Amino acid sequence: MPYKLIVMDDFWELSFKRNTVMWGKEPADAAVMVANSFKVKGYDEILMPGCGYGRNALPFIAMAMNVTGIEISATAIAIASNLVPDKFKIYNGNVTDMPFDQKLYDGIFCYSLLHLLNSVQRSNLIRNCYNQLNIGGSMVFVTLSTNDHQFGKGTKISKNHYLSKHHIELYFHDIASIHKEFSDYGISDVREIIEPVKGMKNASNQHLWVITCTK
């Protein structure tokens, strides 16, 4: 069955113009959890692909880490300039065009981005993130689980892959697909969490995977 896609940069630009801080100003619970983990590991330099308007950078910066973001929406970056301290540097561009610098990072945190990409884009993002890790560094991806309430809704594109009612592609990982996509990148921890959606009244909790790989 044919399905309609929209251009992602247009979608996010319009979304941030309409809704500005659509998930509120507080960081996601998973961001706080990972920031604490990175702090314990002594990480200093953090890369955040798909950083949005910066709310998830806040716990890392509060713990004296230097955060560099990548964000496709210029409007989101403008919002971040008011929400996040000045030392938060953001590259304006698509994560599919990584790397944006030749720097190596201690930690990489990628929240709710991976499930928006197709299989080739996911593979490239995972590989490109791994290539920008220091030895001993960790990359953490938070992404939708097949146990999430959105799974199976909309138009099916392929296994675990659906087109939502908003015409956005969503890919839902299970354990098998996680090991298939991350097995070459030093999987060190995989856990499923139930995450509240902040800033949205009556929104259902999300079932998310937190996938950690260590170089």
Secondary structure, DSSP 4 states (H G I P E B T S, - for coil): -------HHHHHHHHHHHHSSTT-SSPPHHHHHHHHHHHHTT--EEEEET-TTSGGGHHHHHTT-EEEEEES-HHHHHHHHHHS-TT-EEEES-GGG--SSS--EEEEEEES-GGGS-HHHHHHHHHHHHHTEEEEEEEEEEEEBTTSTTTT-SEEEETTEEE-TTS-EEE-B-HHHHHHHHGGG-EEEEEEEEE--TTSTTPPPEEEEEEEEE-
